[in-house]
Amino acid sequence: MNERFFLYDEQEDTATRFVSFMGENDRFDLAIVSTSRYYGKKLVLDMQKNRLAIIGQDDLEEPGYLEHAFNLSEEEGAEVRDFLYEVI
């Protein structure tokens, strides 16, 4: 077996917030991870759809970003966006 070449291998303490809420038509189960990486953006995991995105304020303002990242309808994207504006 060849020797593994790591680009980086680091550990850090993070803060994770687990949130579950009901929208008009769907339930959302999210984990929001705060880390010193990614230029202040947060890792947002949709645990039901098994999807992940690195999200900052600028991404929330990008039309269609959440809908694409989490495979959401426009209505679902608006509900998640409204929530994430409060925590990001």
Secondary structure, 3 states (H helix, E strand, C coil): CCCCCCCCCCCCCCEEEEEEEECCCCEEEEEEEECCCHHHCEEEEECCCCEEEEECHHHHCCCCHHHHHHCCCHHHHHHHHHHHHHHC
